[in-house]
Amino acid sequence: MSTPDRRVLVLAHTGRDTAVAAAEELVHLLVDAGIKPIVMPSDSEGLTGKTMQLLHQASPKDPLDAIELVIVLGGDGTILRGAELVRGHRAPLLGVNLGHVGFLAESERDDLAYTVQRIAARDYEVEERMTLDVAVHVDGEKIADLWALNEASVEKANRERMIEVVIEVDGRPVTEFGCDGVVMATPTGSTAYAFSAGGPIVWPEVEALLLAPLSAHALFARPMVVAPTSVPAVELVQGTPGRAMLWCDGRRSMDLPPGARVEVRRSAVPVRLARLARPPFTDRLVAKFGLPVHGWRGRALRGSDGSSREWRDRVDSPETSAKGPECPSNTVSNGGSGKNPDGTGPSASPTTQNLP
């Protein structure tokens, strides 16, 4: 049963009309469910006076003080802002997609009422996603410590000049080339900047780090996937004219001095995401990218003679054709419940833990 002491922090990109409308609806739904909606002063712009009367201001010292959950309304950029806020805290993050792709989002705009219903019932699980510790060294001295959920990218600072870099893994050099940059990403970030650079899509269950060069002038400049215990590094070659910058999740940045070395390693501090359903990542991938799967007929069922005749007979029957596939892509992030019509649902997911 909901109690007045339950507190949920609402983050929204309130500079957009769609985000303001969603925030207004969410606040009223939370109040009706007996949950206190908390807001930061920077996220209250544009909200009506009636909604403001229902809101409670976040603590200026610690916005996550006594917060059970953080709900983020927006695209991946706004959700990354929320990830920056919750990292290192127990409060998990739940993203509601108001953008285009929204790989980090768990729910869609039209599912707000259903989402609040699940939150009120504490009917969600918490998943921990790998993050990166990012260290910058110059002449053997560490000059900066940063972190990233998606990726750390070393990029050229001037459009007209490439940068010359050496790629290293676990203290051993791999190759040197001129390029526009190098992306070092987590599995979560494999569908973001690294994907745009031609890197592989890595399932969230896979513990690994990946490197993807940006427009490299080299014969060997392929994306690489390394162990989660490995320490990839990108070092700027001394004496080359190109200037470089370091970006973490496209939000935190710094200029890199000549000869700087950027190391990444798996962080001990994950980002906690709230999950309403646990569909296969394959379904999320298909839904988010709108991949064509109309020709799929399912896994072949082999007959006793080793042929696939039995499978062909089954999928060609009128009864099966009318029913469709047994596990439809009906995830929360695609506007559904994440369950099959009979109430069952897939259970594969990254490491999760049930709520107490």
VOBA-1610 file (N, C-alpha, C; in pm, whole numbers, padded with zeros to 5 digits, always signed):
BEGIN
Met+00085-00120+00000Met+00000+00000+00000Met+00089+00124+00000Ser+00049+00225-00079Ser+00125+00349-00085Ser+00112+00426+00045Thr+00216+00497+00081Thr+00214+00580+00201Thr+00258+00720+00164Pro+00217+00822+00242Pro+00255+00960+00212Pro+00405+00984+00219Asp+00480+00890+00281Asp+00623+00910+00298Asp+00704+00871+00174Arg+00641+00810+00077Arg+00714+00770-00043Arg+00742+00893-00130Arg+00868+00905-00176Arg+00910+01023-00249Arg+00977+00982-00380Val+00933+01044-00489Val+00988+01018-00622Val+01033+01149-00683Leu+01158+01154-00729Leu+01212+01274-00791Leu+01177+01272-00940Val+01124+01384-00989Val+01085+01398-01129Val+01185+01489-01199Leu+01251+01437-01303Leu+01342+01518-01385Leu+01283+01529-01524Ala+01284+01650-01579Ala+01227+01671-01713Ala+01299+01784-01783His+01303+01774-01915His+01357+01882-01998His+01241+01980-02020Thr+01215+02065-01919Thr+01094+02148-01922Thr+01103+02265-02019Gly+01210+02274-02094Gly+01216+02374-02200Gly+01134+02333-02321Arg+01085+02209-02322Arg+01003+02159-02433Arg+00859+02142-02387Asp+00766+02181-02473Asp+00624+02174-02438Asp+00580+02031-02409Thr+00633+01935-02487Thr+00593+01796-02465Thr+00638+01747-02328Ala+00756+01791-02284Ala+00807+01750-02153Ala+00726+01815-02041Val+00687+01941-02060Val+00605+02009-01959Val+00472+01938-01943Ala+00407+01903-02056Ala+00278+01835-02049Ala+00291+01699-01982Ala+00398+01627-02013Ala+00420+01496-01951Ala+00447+01511-01802Ala+00524+01612-01763Ala+00554+01635-01622Ala+00427+01669-01544Glu+00341+01752-01604Glu+00214+01787-01539Glu+00132+01661-01512Glu+00119+01576-01614Glu+00040+01454-01597Glu+00103+01361-01494Leu+00237+01347-01500Leu+00305+01257-01407Leu+00287+01301-01262Val+00301+01429-01236Val+00287+01480-01100Val+00149+01447-01044His+00045+01468-01122His-00091+01440-01074His-00112+01291-01055Leu-00056+01208-01141Leu-00069+01063-01125Leu+00001+01016-00998Leu+00118+01071-00969Leu+00191+01033-00848Leu+00114+01071-00723Val+00060+01191-00722Val-00017+01237-00605Val-00139+01148-00585Asp-00208+01115-00693Asp-00326+01027-00682Asp-00288+00889-00629Ala-00162+00847-00653Ala-00115+00717-00606Ala-00059+00724-00464Gly-00063+00842-00402Gly-00014+00856-00265Gly+00135+00873-00256Ile+00200+00919-00362Ile+00345+00937-00366Ile+00376+01085-00377Lys+00475+01130-00302Lys+00515+01270-00306Lys+00607+01296-00425Pro+00566+01382-00519Pro+00656+01416-00630Pro+00753+01526-00588Ile+00880+01499-00606Ile+00986+01594-00571Ile+01043+01650-00701Val+01076+01778-00702Val+01131+01840-00822Val+01246+01931-00784Met+01344+01942-00873Met+01453+02037-00855Met+01409+02171-00912Pro+01456+02282-00855Pro+01412+02415-00902Pro+01431+02434-01052Ser+01537+02378-01109Ser+01563+02396-01252Ser+01464+02322-01339Asp+01386+02229-01281Asp+01291+02151-01359Asp+01147+02196-01340Ser+01126+02307-01275Ser+00989+02354-01249Ser+00944+02461-01348Glu+01032+02503-01437Glu+00998+02608-01533Glu+00885+02563-01626Gly+00783+02645-01640Gly+00673+02617-01731Gly+00558+02541-01669Leu+00575+02487-01549Leu+00467+02414-01485Leu+00361+02510-01432Thr+00236+02469-01436Thr+00126+02555-01392Thr+00127+02570-01240Gly+00061+02674-01194Gly+00053+02698-01050Gly-00014+02584-00976Lys-00114+02522-01039Lys-00185+02411-00975Lys-00091+02294-00953Thr-00007+02267-01053Thr+00090+02157-01039Thr+00197+02191-00936Met+00242+02316-00936Met+00346+02358-00842Met+00301+02340-00697Gln+00170+02354-00672Gln+00119+02336-00537Gln+00131+02191-00489Leu+00139+02099-00584Leu+00149+01957-00549Leu+00294+01911-00532Leu+00388+01994-00574Leu+00528+01954-00575Leu+00598+01986-00444His+00701+01909-00414His+00789+01934-00300His+00929+01959-00355Gln+00997+02058-00301Gln+01131+02092-00350Gln+01234+01990-00301Ala+01326+01956-00389Ala+01434+01866-00352Ala+01527+01934-00252Ser+01590+01855-00168Ser+01685+01909-00072Ser+01802+01973-00146Pro+01837+02098-00113Pro+01950+02162-00183Pro+02084+02095-00153Lys+02095+02030-00036Lys+02220+01963-00001Lys+02235+01830-00075Asp+02129+01751-00079Asp+02131+01622-00147Asp+01994+01599-00210Pro+01981+01622-00342Pro+01851+01606-00408Pro+01793+01465-00396Leu+01879+01365-00368Leu+01832+01228-00358Leu+01809+01184-00214Asp+01807+01277-00122Asp+01782+01244+00018Asp+01642+01185+00034Ala+01635+01060+00081Ala+01509+00988+00106Ala+01427+00964-00021Ile+01491+00968-00137Ile+01421+00945-00263Ile+01418+00795-00293Glu+01300+00744-00328Glu+01285+00602-00362Glu+01323+00574-00506Leu+01291+00667-00596Leu+01306+00644-00739Leu+01319+00779-00808Val+01391+00782-00921Val+01401+00902-01004Val+01337+00871-01139Ile+01236+00947-01177Ile+01172+00931-01307Ile+01220+01044-01398Val+01273+01008-01514Val+01325+01106-01609Val+01236+01108-01731Leu+01187+01227-01766Leu+01104+01246-01885Leu+01189+01312-01993Gly+01217+01240-02101Gly+01297+01300-02207Gly+01360+01196-02296Gly+01454+01241-02379Gly+01530+01150-02463Gly+01652+01098-02392Asp+01742+01036-02469Asp+01861+00976-02409Asp+01949+01080-02341Gly+01954+01203-02396Gly+02036+01307-02335Gly+01987+01343-02195Thr+01856+01357-02179Thr+01799+01388-02048Thr+01817+01271-01953Ile+01806+01149-02004Ile+01825+01031-01920Ile+01971+01021-01875Leu+02065+01059-01962Leu+02206+01061-01920Leu+02229+01165-01811Arg+02156+01275-01818Arg+02164+01373-01709Arg+02116+01311-01578Gly+02007+01232-01586Gly+01959+01164-01467Gly+02059+01061-01416Ala+02126+00991-01509Ala+02227+00893-01469Ala+02342+00960-01395Glu+02376+01081-01437Glu+02481+01157-01369Glu+02440+01189-01226Leu+02312+01214-01206Leu+02263+01249-01073Leu+02256+01128-00980Val+02212+01012-01033Val+02187+00898-00944Val+02309+00811-00922Arg+02414+00826-01003Arg+02530+00739-00988Arg+02587+00749-00846Gly+02606+00635-00784Gly+02658+00632-00648Gly+02552+00636-00542His+02423+00647-00582His+02312+00647-00487His+02232+00517-00504Arg+02152+00486-00404Arg+02069+00366-00410Arg+01945+00386-00496Ala+01900+00509-00510Ala+01777+00535-00587Ala+01798+00499-00733Pro+01717+00409-00791Pro+01732+00374-00931Pro+01667+00479-01022Leu+01698+00469-01149Leu+01652+00564-01251Leu+01554+00493-01343Leu+01441+00559-01370Leu+01345+00505-01465Leu+01320+00611-01572Gly+01354+00579-01696Gly+01339+00674-01805Gly+01208+00655-01879Val+01140+00766-01907Val+01020+00767-01992Val+01057+00839-02120Asn+01052+00771-02230Asn+01104+00823-02356Asn+01013+00929-02417Leu+01069+01048-02437Leu+01000+01154-02511Leu+01079+01190-02637Gly+01187+01114-02662Gly+01273+01144-02776Gly+01244+01052-02893His+01349+01021-02970His+01333+00940-03091His+01360+00792-03064Val+01481+00759-03019Val+01516+00618-02999Val+01497+00580-02852Gly+01568+00645-02762Gly+01548+00621-02619Gly+01584+00482-02574Phe+01708+00437-02606Phe+01750+00302-02566Phe+01754+00287-02415Leu+01783+00394-02342Leu+01792+00384-02197Leu+01656+00392-02130Ala+01553+00432-02205Ala+01420+00448-02146Ala+01355+00314-02122Glu+01272+00308-02018Glu+01201+00185-01985Glu+01055+00192-02027Ser+01005+00312-02047Ser+00863+00328-02077Ser+00846+00436-02182Glu+00726+00444-02238Glu+00693+00544-02339Glu+00593+00644-02283Arg+00579+00755-02351Arg+00492+00865-02305Arg+00348+00817-02282Asp+00298+00733-02369Asp+00158+00690-02356Asp+00136+00593-02241Asp+00243+00545-02178Asp+00232+00446-02071Asp+00246+00507-01931Leu+00233+00639-01919Leu+00258+00703-01790Leu+00170+00646-01678Ala+00040+00633-01704Ala-00051+00584-01600Ala-00013+00442-01557Tyr+00018+00358-01654Tyr+00059+00221-01623Tyr+00191+00220-01546Thr+00283+00307-01585Thr+00413+00314-01517Thr+00396+00353-01371Val+00314+00454-01343Val+00290+00496-01205Val+00221+00386-01127Gln+00130+00314-01190Gln+00064+00202-01124Gln+00165+00098-01078Arg+00262+00066-01164Arg+00365-00032-01128Arg+00456+00022-01017Ile+00488+00151-01023Ile+00573+00211-00919Ile+00500+00209-00784Ala+00372+00244-00785Ala+00294+00247-00661Ala+00289+00109-00596Ala+00285+00005-00680Ala+00281-00132-00628Ala+00420-00187-00600Arg+00522-00105-00619Arg+00663-00148-00609Arg+00689-00270-00697Asp+00622-00272-00809Asp+00633-00384-00901Asp+00737-00353-01010Tyr+00861-00345-00968Tyr+00970-00325-01062Tyr+01097-00387-01004Glu+01194-00406-01089Glu+01322-00462-01048Glu+01432-00360-01079Val+01548-00382-01020Val+01660-00290-01039Val+01774-00363-01108Glu+01822-00303-01215Glu+01930-00359-01294Glu+02052-00267-01284Glu+02169-00325-01268Glu+02291-00245-01257Glu+02366-00248-01389Arg+02399-00129-01442Arg+02472-00118-01567Arg+02616-00072-01542Met+02707-00135-01614Met+02849-00104-01603Met+02878+00041-01641Thr+02969+00105-01568Thr+03018+00238-01603Thr+03170+00234-01615Leu+03226+00343-01663Leu+03370+00352-01684Leu+03432+00456-01593Asp+03546+00423-01535Asp+03633+00524-01473Asp+03730+00570-01581Val+03741+00700-01598Val+03823+00758-01705Val+03932+00844-01641Ala+04058+00811-01667Ala+04171+00885-01610Ala+04254+00947-01722Val+04297+01072-01700Val+04381+01143-01796Val+04518+01165-01734His+04623+01121-01804His+04760+01135-01757His+04841+01220-01855Val+04931+01300-01800Val+05029+01375-01880Val+05165+01358-01814Asp+05261+01307-01889Asp+05397+01285-01837Asp+05395+01201-01709Gly+05309+01101-01706Gly+05303+01010-01592Gly+05225+01061-01474Glu+05171+01181-01482Glu+05094+01239-01371Glu+04947+01244-01407Lys+04862+01196-01315Lys+04718+01201-01340Lys+04669+01344-01320Ile+04600+01397-01423Ile+04551+01535-01414Ile+04399+01544-01407Ala+04328+01432-01430Ala+04182+01438-01425Ala+04123+01299-01405Asp+04012+01294-01335Asp+03931+01173-01318Asp+03789+01204-01361Leu+03734+01126-01455Leu+03597+01142-01499Leu+03530+01004-01501Trp+03406+00998-01547Trp+03337+00870-01557Trp+03240+00876-01675Ala+03191+00761-01717Ala+03096+00756-01827Ala+03008+00632-01814Leu+02883+00646-01853Leu+02791+00532-01864Leu+02795+00474-02004Asn+02789+00560-02105Asn+02791+00515-02244Asn+02933+00500-02298Glu+03006+00612-02301Glu+03138+00608-02364Glu+03224+00726-02322Ala+03355+00707-02337Ala+03454+00814-02331Ala+03514+00823-02471Ser+03514+00942-02529Ser+03566+00957-02665Ser+03675+01063-02669Val+03786+01026-02732Val+03895+01120-02759Val+03873+01168-02902Glu+03854+01299-02921Glu+03817+01352-03052Glu+03903+01472-03088Lys+03916+01494-03220Lys+03989+01612-03265Lys+03911+01738-03227Ala+03985+01843-03191Ala+03922+01968-03151Ala+03909+02065-03267Asn+03986+02044-03374Asn+03980+02130-03492Asn+03929+02050-03611Arg+03834+02105-03680Arg+03775+02035-03793Arg+03877+02002-03901Glu+03973+02093-03924Glu+04065+02077-04037Glu+04183+01985-04008Arg+04204+01944-03882Arg+04323+01862-03851Arg+04283+01734-03778Met+04337+01623-03825Met+04320+01496-03754Met+04412+01494-03632Ile+04391+01393-03550Ile+04483+01368-03438Ile+04555+01237-03464Glu+04677+01226-03415Glu+04756+01104-03428Glu+04756+01035-03292Val+04712+00909-03290Val+04697+00839-03163Val+04763+00702-03168Val+04797+00652-03050Val+04839+00513-03033Val+04732+00444-02948Ile+04684+00329-02996Ile+04587+00250-02921Ile+04664+00146-02840Glu+04624+00133-02713Glu+04692+00040-02622Glu+04588-00040-02546Val+04618-00166-02520Val+04532-00250-02436Val+04621-00323-02335Asp+04590-00304-02208Asp+04661-00372-02099Asp+04811-00346-02103Gly+04847-00221-02128Gly+04987-00182-02122Gly+05069-00221-02243Arg+05006-00273-02348Arg+05078-00312-02469Arg+05022-00237-02589Pro+05110-00182-02676Pro+05061-00108-02792Pro+04996-00200-02895Val+04891-00151-02960Val+04820-00228-03063Val+04846-00171-03202Thr+04824-00039-03218Thr+04845+00023-03348Thr+04845+00175-03331Glu+04893+00243-03436Glu+04897+00390-03438Glu+04836+00436-03570Phe+04757+00542-03563Phe+04700+00597-03687Phe+04651+00739-03664Gly+04627+00808-03776Gly+04561+00938-03772Gly+04411+00916-03783Cys+04334+00997-03712Cys+04188+00975-03710Cys+04117+01101-03662Asp+03984+01093-03666Asp+03903+01198-03605Asp+03882+01173-03456Gly+03908+01050-03412Gly+03893+01019-03271Gly+03880+00870-03248Val+03863+00834-03120Val+03844+00695-03079Val+03738+00693-02969Val+03641+00602-02983Val+03536+00586-02882Val+03565+00461-02800Met+03563+00474-02667Met+03577+00361-02576Met+03448+00349-02497Ala+03375+00238-02518Ala+03237+00231-02472Ala+03209+00108-02387Thr+03098+00115-02314Thr+03041+00002-02240Thr+02940-00069-02331Pro+02891-00187-02290Pro+02781-00247-02366Pro+02660-00154-02377Thr+02630-00078-02272Thr+02520+00017-02279Thr+02545+00120-02389Gly+02669+00164-02402Gly+02703+00264-02503Gly+02722+00208-02642Ser+02713+00075-02657Ser+02735+00016-02789Ser+02626+00054-02888Thr+02509+00098-02839Thr+02402+00141-02928Thr+02396+00293-02941Ala+02499+00361-02893Ala+02502+00507-02899Ala+02612+00553-02995Tyr+02709+00630-02947Tyr+02814+00686-03031Tyr+02896+00576-03099Ala+02928+00471-03025Ala+03007+00362-03082Ala+02935+00296-03199Phe+02804+00286-03191Phe+02725+00230-03300Phe+02736+00318-03424Ser+02728+00448-03406Ser+02741+00542-03519Ser+02879+00533-03582Ala+02979+00495-03504Ala+03116+00482-03554Ala+03142+00347-03620Gly+03039+00263-03630Gly+03056+00133-03693Gly+03093+00022-03597Gly+03080+00047-03468Gly+03112-00056-03370Gly+03002-00160-03359Pro+03030-00274-03296Pro+02931-00381-03282Pro+02828-00348-03174Ile+02710-00405-03189Ile+02610-00398-03083Ile+02641-00508-02983Val+02657-00472-02856Val+02692-00567-02751Val+02572-00581-02657Trp+02526-00702-02637Trp+02412-00726-02549Trp+02447-00682-02406Pro+02353-00624-02331Pro+02384-00575-02195Pro+02434-00682-02101Glu+02397-00810-02127Glu+02444-00918-02040Glu+02594-00944-02056Val+02651-00900-02166Val+02792-00926-02194Val+02879-00827-02116Glu+02973-00879-02041Glu+03066-00792-01968Glu+03189-00772-02055Ala+03201-00654-02112Ala+03311-00626-02205Ala+03324-00475-02222Leu+03437-00435-02277Leu+03460-00296-02317Leu+03488-00298-02467Leu+03455-00190-02537Leu+03481-00188-02680Leu+03545-00057-02722Leu+03624-00065-02831Leu+03691+00051-02888Leu+03649+00062-03034Ala+03614+00183-03078Ala+03574+00206-03216Ala+03642+00332-03267Pro+03731+00319-03366Pro+03797+00438-03424Pro+03697+00522-03505Leu+03724+00652-03511Leu+03642+00744-03590Leu+03723+00789-03712Ser+03678+00749-03830Ser+03739+00791-03957Ser+03891+00777-03954Ala+03938+00659-03923Ala+04082+00635-03913Ala+04145+00619-04051His+04264+00674-04069His+04343+00658-04191His+04442+00543-04168Ala+04393+00420-04181Ala+04477+00304-04152Ala+04414+00180-04211Leu+04496+00082-04245Leu+04445-00045-04294Leu+04385-00126-04181Phe+04445-00120-04060Phe+04390-00191-03946Phe+04333-00089-03849Ala+04204-00068-03860Ala+04136+00025-03770Ala+03996-00029-03742Arg+03990-00155-03706Arg+03863-00221-03680Arg+03819-00201-03535Pro+03688-00201-03510Pro+03642-00200-03371Pro+03693-00324-03298Met+03721-00310-03171Met+03771-00419-03090Met+03687-00434-02963Val+03665-00557-02923Val+03595-00588-02798Val+03694-00657-02706Val+03713-00602-02585Val+03813-00655-02493Val+03746-00696-02362Ala+03820-00765-02279Ala+03767-00816-02153Ala+03728-00701-02059Pro+03632-00724-01969Pro+03593-00619-01875Pro+03705-00584-01777Thr+03801-00673-01762Thr+03915-00646-01674Thr+04029-00574-01745Ser+04017-00559-01878Ser+04123-00492-01955Ser+04122-00341-01930Val+04234-00277-01963Val+04246-00132-01950Val+04285-00076-02087Pro+04189-00037-02169Pro+04221+00028-02296Pro+04271+00170-02272Ala+04355+00217-02362Ala+04408+00353-02351Ala+04427+00412-02489Val+04411+00543-02497Val+04440+00619-02619Val+04540+00726-02581Glu+04654+00727-02653Glu+04761+00821-02623Glu+04784+00912-02744Leu+04786+01043-02721Leu+04814+01138-02828Leu+04964+01138-02858Val+04998+01125-02985Val+05138+01119-03023Val+05202+01257-03007Gln+05314+01262-02937Gln+05385+01387-02912Gln+05432+01449-03044Gly+05426+01582-03051Gly+05481+01653-03165Gly+05389+01663-03285Thr+05267+01607-03279Thr+05173+01619-03390Thr+05085+01742-03368Pro+05042+01808-03475Pro+04977+01938-03460Pro+04832+01934-03413Gly+04762+01823-03432Gly+04619+01822-03400Gly+04590+01836-03252Arg+04489+01917-03219Arg+04442+01932-03081Arg+04329+01835-03056Ala+04313+01792-02932Ala+04212+01691-02899Ala+04133+01730-02775Met+04015+01670-02765Met+03929+01686-02649Met+03881+01548-02603Leu+03849+01540-02475Leu+03788+01421-02417Leu+03643+01453-02384Trp+03553+01365-02430Trp+03411+01378-02397Trp+03365+01251-02327Cys+03287+01268-02220Cys+03227+01155-02149Cys+03075+01166-02157Asp+03014+01072-02228Asp+02868+01072-02249Asp+02818+01197-02320Gly+02907+01270-02386Gly+02866+01392-02453Gly+02826+01502-02358Arg+02854+01486-02229Arg+02813+01584-02127Arg+02930+01647-02054Arg+03032+01569-02023Arg+03146+01619-01949Arg+03267+01617-02042Ser+03342+01728-02046Ser+03451+01736-02143Ser+03571+01810-02084Met+03685+01794-02151Met+03805+01869-02115Met+03899+01870-02234Asp+03978+01975-02245Asp+04083+01981-02346Asp+04197+01888-02304Leu+04253+01819-02402Leu+04364+01729-02375Leu+04496+01794-02416Pro+04592+01804-02324Pro+04723+01860-02358Pro+04796+01769-02457Pro+04895+01820-02531Pro+04975+01735-02620Pro+05038+01619-02541Gly+05034+01501-02601Gly+05092+01384-02536Gly+05006+01323-02427Ala+04883+01372-02409Ala+04796+01319-02304Ala+04760+01174-02331Arg+04734+01104-02224Arg+04698+00962-02231Arg+04567+00943-02156Val+04469+00880-02221Val+04338+00857-02161Val+04318+00708-02140Glu+04302+00668-02015Glu+04280+00527-01979Glu+04137+00509-01930Val+04075+00397-01968Val+03944+00365-01912Val+03950+00225-01852Arg+03873+00206-01748Arg+03861+00076-01685Arg+03721+00064-01627Arg+03679-00059-01606Arg+03547-00082-01548Arg+03541-00019-01410Ser+03435+00056-01386Ser+03419+00121-01257Ser+03352+00028-01157Ala+03380+00050-01031Ala+03314-00025-00923Ala+03179+00035-00889Val+03144+00149-00950Val+03018+00218-00919Val+02927+00211-01042Pro+02824+00124-01039Pro+02734+00114-01153Pro+02624+00220-01148Val+02547+00229-01255Val+02424+00308-01257Val+02308+00210-01244Arg+02214+00240-01155Arg+02102+00151-01128Arg+01979+00197-01207Leu+01924+00105-01287Leu+01807+00134-01369Leu+01689+00052-01321Ala+01573+00116-01309Ala+01450+00045-01273Ala+01390-00016-01399Arg+01349-00142-01389Arg+01292-00214-01503Arg+01152-00264-01468Leu+01057-00238-01558Leu+00919-00284-01539Leu+00898-00422-01600Ala+00979-00457-01697Ala+00968-00587-01763Ala+01107-00633-01802Arg+01119-00763-01831Arg+01250-00816-01869Arg+01241-00890-02002Pro+01205-00818-02109Pro+01202-00883-02240Pro+01342-00906-02292Pro+01359-00994-02389Pro+01492-01011-02448Pro+01540-00880-02509Phe+01671-00856-02500Phe+01728-00736-02559Phe+01702-00732-02710Thr+01690-00851-02771Thr+01661-00857-02914Thr+01532-00782-02947Asp+01429-00799-02864Asp+01302-00730-02889Asp+01318-00579-02878Arg+01394-00536-02780Arg+01417-00392-02763Arg+01493-00336-02883Leu+01593-00411-02930Leu+01672-00368-03044Leu+01584-00352-03167Val+01500-00451-03193Val+01411-00447-03309Val+01313-00330-03298Ala+01257-00311-03179Ala+01158-00204-03161Ala+01220-00066-03173Lys+01335-00045-03111Lys+01396+00088-03110Lys+01448+00130-03247Phe+01506+00033-03321Phe+01561+00065-03453Phe+01462+00039-03565Gly+01344-00012-03531Gly+01246-00041-03634Gly+01297-00140-03737Leu+01364-00247-03692Leu+01427-00342-03784Leu+01321-00430-03852Pro+01340-00459-03981Pro+01243-00542-04053Pro+01258-00689-04016Val+01153-00749-03962Val+01157-00891-03922Val+01035-00966-03975His+00973-00912-04079His+00847-00971-04126His+00864-01112-04182Gly+00984-01149-04226Gly+01006-01281-04283Gly+01036-01389-04180Trp+01040-01351-04052Trp+01077-01448-03947Trp+00968-01553-03930Arg+01007-01681-03926Arg+00908-01788-03909Arg+00937-01872-03786Gly+01033-01834-03705Gly+01059-01906-03581Gly+01162-02013-03597Arg+01201-02070-03484Arg+01301-02176-03482Arg+01243-02305-03539Ala+01320-02370-03628Ala+01273-02493-03692Ala+01255-02604-03588Leu+01141-02675-03596Leu+01115-02789-03510Leu+01146-02914-03589Arg+01251-02986-03555Arg+01296-03102-03630Arg+01206-03223-03606Gly+01174-03293-03715Gly+01096-03415-03704Gly+01183-03531-03659Ser+01120-03645-03640Ser+01195-03762-03593Ser+01298-03808-03695Asp+01278-03774-03824Asp+01375-03813-03926Asp+01483-03707-03947Gly+01483-03604-03861Gly+01585-03500-03871Gly+01551-03391-03969Ser+01436-03400-04034Ser+01399-03297-04131Ser+01322-03185-04062Ser+01297-03080-04137Ser+01219-02968-04081Ser+01077-02970-04137Arg+01032-03086-04187Arg+00898-03095-04246Arg+00791-03064-04142Glu+00809-03120-04021Glu+00711-03097-03915Glu+00697-02949-03885Trp+00811-02878-03884Trp+00808-02733-03859Trp+00733-02660-03969Arg+00760-02700-04096Arg+00693-02634-04208Arg+00543-02658-04202Asp+00503-02784-04170Asp+00361-02814-04161Asp+00295-02732-04052Arg+00368-02710-03941Arg+00310-02637-03828Arg+00290-02490-03859Val+00395-02426-03914Val+00384-02281-03937Val+00293-02250-04054Asp+00269-02350-04144Asp+00182-02326-04257Asp+00036-02354-04227Ser+00008-02411-04108Ser-00130-02444-04075Ser-00209-02318-04047Pro-00339-02315-04082Pro-00422-02196-04059Pro-00427-02155-03912Glu-00429-02255-03821Glu-00437-02223-03678Glu-00315-02146-03631Thr-00195-02193-03672Thr-00072-02126-03630Thr-00060-01990-03695Ser-00099-01980-03823Ser-00088-01852-03892Ser-00177-01749-03827Ala-00293-01792-03777Ala-00383-01696-03713Ala-00330-01650-03580Lys-00261-01741-03507Lys-00212-01706-03374Lys-00091-01615-03379Gly-00006-01632-03480Gly+00116-01553-03486Gly+00222-01612-03397Pro+00338-01545-03380Pro+00449-01599-03301Pro+00412-01614-03155Glu+00474-01709-03087Glu+00441-01737-02949Glu+00493-01631-02853Cys+00599-01561-02889Cys+00657-01459-02801Cys+00658-01326-02876Pro+00545-01256-02881Pro+00541-01131-02957Pro+00630-01025-02893Ser+00674-00932-02976Ser+00754-00822-02924Ser+00661-00722-02861Asn+00632-00738-02733Asn+00531-00657-02665Asn+00590-00606-02536Thr+00697-00529-02546Thr+00767-00480-02428Thr+00709-00350-02381Val+00738-00316-02256Val+00693-00189-02201Val+00747-00073-02284Ser+00874-00085-02327Ser+00934+00024-02404Ser+00873+00035-02542Asn+00791-00062-02582Asn+00724-00056-02711Asn+00574-00042-02692Gly+00533+00000-02573Gly+00393+00030-02549Gly+00311-00085-02496Gly+00372-00198-02457Gly+00298-00312-02407Gly+00337-00348-02267Ser+00296-00468-02224Ser+00317-00508-02085Ser+00443-00588-02066Gly+00507-00633-02176Gly+00623-00718-02161Gly+00587-00863-02138Lys+00457-00896-02141Lys+00411-01032-02117Lys+00342-01086-02241Asn+00339-01218-02251Asn+00264-01283-02356Asn+00116-01286-02319Pro+00028-01314-02415Pro-00115-01314-02384Pro-00155-01408-02271Asp-00079-01516-02251Asp-00114-01610-02144Asp-00058-01570-02009Gly+00006-01450-02002Gly+00059-01402-01875Gly+00203-01436-01851Thr+00261-01518-01939Thr+00402-01551-01922Thr+00486-01447-01992Gly+00615-01451-01965Gly+00702-01356-02031Gly+00846-01401-02022Pro+00929-01350-02111Pro+01071-01387-02109Pro+01138-01338-01983Ser+01243-01407-01941Ser+01307-01372-01814Ser+01453-01335-01827Ala+01509-01340-01951Ala+01653-01309-01965Ala+01676-01161-01948Ser+01774-01125-01869Ser+01809-00985-01850Ser+01944-00976-01785Pro+02005-00855-01785Pro+02127-00837-01707Pro+02098-00858-01558Thr+02204-00855-01480Thr+02192-00882-01337Thr+02087-00793-01274Thr+01989-00851-01207Thr+01885-00774-01142Thr+01871-00821-00999Gln+01801-00740-00922Gln+01773-00779-00785Gln+01632-00738-00751Asn+01560-00826-00680Asn+01425-00794-00642Asn+01424-00690-00531Leu+01318-00610-00529Leu+01306-00509-00425Leu+01268-00579-00293Pro+01313-00520-00183Pro+01275-00580-00053Pro+01127-00566-00028
//
